[in-house]
Each structure stands twice: as C-alpha cells, then as structure tokens.
Amino acid sequence: MCATERGIVSGIELSISCTDCVRRSTPDCEDCLVTFVLGDQPEELTLSPELADAAGLLSSQGMIPRLKFRRVSSEG
C-alpha cells in the first residue's frame, strides 16, 4: 500500500485499513475516498492498480473525494 498526501500513487494495488488511520471518526474521515466508496462505517478498502489509478484521476479532478489516509504512528 502506498499513498501520498496528494492522493494515490500510480500503478500499485491499494489496501487501506481504517483501523490504522489517525483520521478515523473525524471530519476528514467523512470526506475520504474510503468512506465515499464503502459508506458511513468503512473498515477496509482494496483497489487493483487499475482502479487505484482511476480513483486517483477522478479525485485529482475533484470528481470524488481524495484519499485522506494517514497511518497511526507506531512510535510511542
């Protein structure tokens, strides 16, 4: 899984687990690509490289929300 602050990195499978996201249950979560695709209580989203590329293109044009995933830091 690889995501950037601007959106989705091209050409790779994308697998997002919402339980690993610091933005879960925040206003950012409500306007995230994962919530847009899965609904109000998302858990995990996996996209093939082709679908991830399409989602990146659509979000870059403002047609769908962008990916707002930010992994919870493992540092204590």
QUITA-V317788 format. One line per field, one symbol per residue. ss: DSSP state (A for helix, B for strand, O for the rest). Layout:
BEGIN
ss->???
END
This chain:
BEGIN
ss->OOBBOOBBOOOOOBBBBAAABOOOOOAAAAOOAAAAAAOOOOOBBBBOAAAAAAAAAAAAOOOOOOOOOOBOOOOO
END
